[in-house]
Amino acid sequence: MELGAIIGLVLLFGVGFATWSFVEYGIHGLLSHRFDTFVSPLHWMHHREPRAVFTAPLAWIPVTSLAYGFLAFAIGPVAGLALILGLLLGFARYEYFHWRIHFREPRTARERMLRSHHLAHHFRDPNAYCGVTTRIWDRVFRTLPSSWEEDYAHVADRPRIEGPSNLRLIWNPRFAVERMRTARRGGG
């Protein structure tokens, strides 16, 4: 493979990774809150049970496969794979960071700020603060209220969640299917 082609694939990977925060905002802000979609019940389950922080593979593998199929057709299989892998790394970073927000103490001022941002979403205004790994899209789409400093102060000292997350459970397809059924019924 030529150096130019390798650089192009690395750039596509980087574009995928950088694009994740926008996709994250779209899934969380639009598909989970603004509109009532197939994502909404699963997300509201997380609001009712914050320890359910991880997304079951039963939900993200089919979506990823469809997106890859589209990209492979549109830009070619290798380029599509580079883009999808960048998005998946962004998704993995989001999953890890979301877990840290709920289960660990912040290590930096930025983590502390983003933790307050996400907890303000949970405990102050579920229709605002839709970014998890960044506040950029909340600023762009005006879902960062003018009361953000007050809201952050209100949630800053909330304790982290003790005990296990749902990570071990999400790999069991029966558990994942049952969770989706429960979510659709509105249960916790």
N, C-alpha and C positions, 0 to 999 in steps of 0.2 A: 504494500500500500504506500502511496506517495505521501511525503511529508505534508503537502497541502491538504490532502484528504484527511489525514490524521488530525491536523489542526482544525479542520471543519467539523469533524466529529466531536472533538473536545469542546469546541464552541457551542455546538448543539446541546451537548451534555450540560454545559454551563447555562445555556438559555433555559433548558428544562428545569434545572435547579432554581434559577432565579425566578422563573414563572410560578413556582409552587405557591408562593405567598399570595399571589392573585387568585389561583385556583382554590386555595384554602379559604380565602375571603368569600369567594363565590359559593363554595359548598356550605360554609358556615352562615354567612350573612344572608345569602339569597335563598339557597335550596333548603336550609334548615329553619330559617326564621321568617324571612319576608314572604315566601310562598309556601303553601302546604304541598310538599312533595314527598316522594318515597323516602327521602333522607330525614324529614322532619321527625317522625316518631322515634327513630334511633337516636337522634340528637337530644330530643326531650327526655329520653331515658337517661342520658348522661346528666341532664340537669337534675333529675330526680335522684339519681344515684351517681354522684361524682366519681366514685372509684372505678366506674366503667369508662376508663379513659382511652382504651385502645379499640381500634376499628377491626372488626372480624375480617379475616381474609375472604370469607364468603361474600362480603360486601365489596371489597376493593379489587380482588383479582378479576372478576368479570368486567368491571369498568376499565381496568388497566388493559385487559385483553382487547376490548373493543376500541379503546383509544389507540393502542398499538396497531391494530388492523387498519384503522383509518389513516394513521400516520404512514404506515408502510405503503399503503396505496398512494397517498398524496406526495410523499417525499422520498420513498424508497425504504426497503426493510432495514438497512444498516443505519441510515440517518434517523429513521423512526425509532429504532432501538436506542440510539444515543440520546434522543430527546426524552423518551419514556424513562430511561434509566436515571437521567437528571431529575425528572419529576419524582420518581420513586425515592431518590435520595432526599429530596426536599420533604416528601411525605414522611420518611423515616425520621428525619430531623424534627418535624412537627410532632410526631407521635412521642418521641423521647422528651421533647421540651414540654409537651402537654402533661406528660406523666410527672416531670420534675415540678411543674407548677403546683400540682395537687398533692404530691407525696414528699417533696423535699424542700428544704429551706433554700432560698436564693443564695447564690455564690457571689453575685455581682450586683451593682446598682441597676444595670440594664435588666437582669433577671427579676430583681425586686419590682421594677416598674412594670414589666410585662406580666408578672404574676398579679399585681394589683389590677392591671388592665383586664386580665381574664376573669379574676374574681369579681370585679365590678360588673362584668357581663353576667355572671351567675347570680350575684346577690344584690345588685342595684338596678340594672336595666338590661334585660335579655335581648332587647332590640337594638342595643348599641354595643360597642366594644367587640366587634366581630373578628378582628384579627387576633391570632394567638401568638405567632412568631414575630409579628411586626404591627405597628400602629399606622403604617403608611396608608393602607387602603381605607382605614377608618377616617383618616383625614381627607382623602380624595373623595370618598362617598358620603362624607358628613355624618358618620355614625360615631364620631367622638364628641360627646356632649360637652358643652361649655362648663359643665359641673364636674369634669373629669378629676380635677385635683381633690375636690371634696369627696367624690366617690372612691378614689384611690385611698384616701386617708381612712375612710370608713371600713375598708376591707383589708388594710395593710397588715393588721395584727391577727388575722384569722389563722387558726392553727392548721398545720398540714394534716392530711389524712393519714391515719395510722393503719397498719395492716396491709394486706395484699391488694393489688389491683386485679383487673379482669384478664391480665395477660395470659395466664395459664389456661383459662377457660375458653378464650376466643378461638383456639386451634381445634376445638371439638365441634365438628359441623352440626351435630345434634343440638348442642348448647346454642350455637349461633342462630340456627333456625328458630329455636324456641324463643330466644331473645327478640328476634324480628317479629315473631307472632305476638309476643307480649307487648312489644312496642306499638304495633298496629292497633292493639286493643286498648292502648293507653295505660297499661299496667307498668309497674316498676320492677 
